[in-house]
Amino acid sequence: MDDNARYVIQRVMEHGQMNDWRLIYHYYGLDRIVAECKQMRTLDPVCLSFITTISHTKEEDYRCYHFRQSCPTPWNS
């Protein structure tokens, strides 16, 4: 779990249950989860809102926020 922390955190954030979230929260801690999420290229918008709400951070601090803004889909504009 330490070697692939970003992968584990992203999968739990996007597909896990609340028990899975509690498990990674106790294993990694909120600071490590936030640091890994800030480096993720893609993250579901709901997950991004969740992590920014519980950590009291801004969406603009996350890489996935800027990546999503730079590649808008033409049919959703």
GIUR-V446640 format. One record per pair of residues at least 12 apart in sequence whose C-alpha atoms are under 6 Angstrom apart, sorted by the first residue. I is the first residue (numbers start at 1). J is the second residue. D is the distance in Angstrom with one decimal. If there is no record, write none. Layout:
BEGIN
i:j:d
I:J:D
I:J:D
END
This chain:
BEGIN
i:j:d
6:36:5.6
38:62:4.3
38:63:5.7
39:63:5.7
40:64:6.0
41:63:5.8
41:64:4.7
42:64:4.8
43:64:6.0
END
